[in-house]
Amino acid sequence: MITLDDVRAAALHLPRTEEHLIREYVKFKVGRIVYASVSPDETTMGFAFPKEERESLIAAEPEKFQLPRSSDMRYNWVHLRMPVLTPRELVPLVLDAWLMAVPRSVGDAYLESLPVQP
């Protein structure tokens, strides 16, 4: 199970990320672009995700992922259920969401700075 602290740990070390409290939701932003948002009760996290891949993600793991509310369907956005996700699964989702929010040069520079995995 992940918590807000797990999301913070995955997000705040990413360049240009800022944390904001907006209408009781904790949001992680790059400039004006929100790439992750945790609900006040910490049961749901919304995150940036390509619209064209959303249906297949949800179909593959419906116990973890769900569609955003209808007003957010126009955005590159999906929700996950925090109680069923592990911190290990969270990190790549937050990284991919962040990559959608930052300029490509910033994302590429960050990825190049990571140690190479064997």
N, C-alpha and C positions, 0 to 999 in steps of 0.2 A: 504494500500500500504506500502511495506517495503522499506527501504533505506539502503545504506551502513552502516549508523550509527546503524541501528537495527541489522544488521548482526554482526557488531563489538561487540555490547552489548551482543549478544547471544554467541559469540565465545571467546572473549578475557579473560573471567573469567575462562575458562576451562583450567585445568592444562596442561602445556607444549605447549600451543598454542602460535604461533608467527604469526605476520602479515607481509606480504611481498608484494612489488609492483613489478610485473614481467610482462613486455610487456604491461603496462598500466592496467593490471588486478590486483585487490587486492585479494591476496590469503591468506588463513588461513591454517597453516601447523602445524604438529607435527613431528619434525625432518625433514625428506625429504618427508614426505607424505602430500600431499595437500588434505584437506577434504572439503574445500569450496572455491569458487572463484567467485568474482563479476566482471561483465563486466565493461569496462570503462564508458559506458553510463548508468550504474545502472538499466538496464532493465532485465537482466538475471543473475541468480546465478546458477552455477554448484555445485553439492555436491555429496559426497560419498553415494552410495546407492547400495544394492545388485543387481547384473545383473539379477539374476533369478526372481526378483520381479519387475523389471523395467517396463515391459509391462503392468502388472496389475495396477501399479500406474498411468501410463499414460492413460490407458483405463478408469480408474475410474474418473479422473479429467483432461481431455485433455486441458481445458482452463488454467490450472495451470502448468502442467508438460509437458515436451517434451524430446525426445531423444537427447543425445549429438551428436555432429558432428561425422561423420563416423570414423574419426581417433581415437576418444575416446570411441567407442563402445566396445573395448576390456577391458575397465576398469569398475570398480564398480562405475558408474557415471550416473547422470541424471541432467537435467536442469529444472529450474522453472522460470516462468515469475513473476518478482518482483512486477509489478503493481497490480496483482490480489491476492497477498498473504497478510495476516495480520501478524503483529508481534507475535500474539499469536500462529499462525500456524507455524511460523518460528522456534521458540525455540526447539520443539522436533525434527525437521528435522536436525538442526545443532547439537544437542546433539547426535542423532543417527549416523550422519556422523562422528563426533569426536570419538565416540566409535569404529568405524571401523578403526581409525587411531592409537589409543593409545594401548599400551600393555593391555591385559585383566586385570592384577592386578591394573593398574592405573585407568581404567574405573570402576572396581568393587569398589575400595576405594572411588572414587568420588561419585558414586551412593549411597554407604552406608552413606556418610557424609551428604546427603541431608535430610532435615526434612521430616518426614513421613506425607503424605497427608491423611486427614480423609476420 
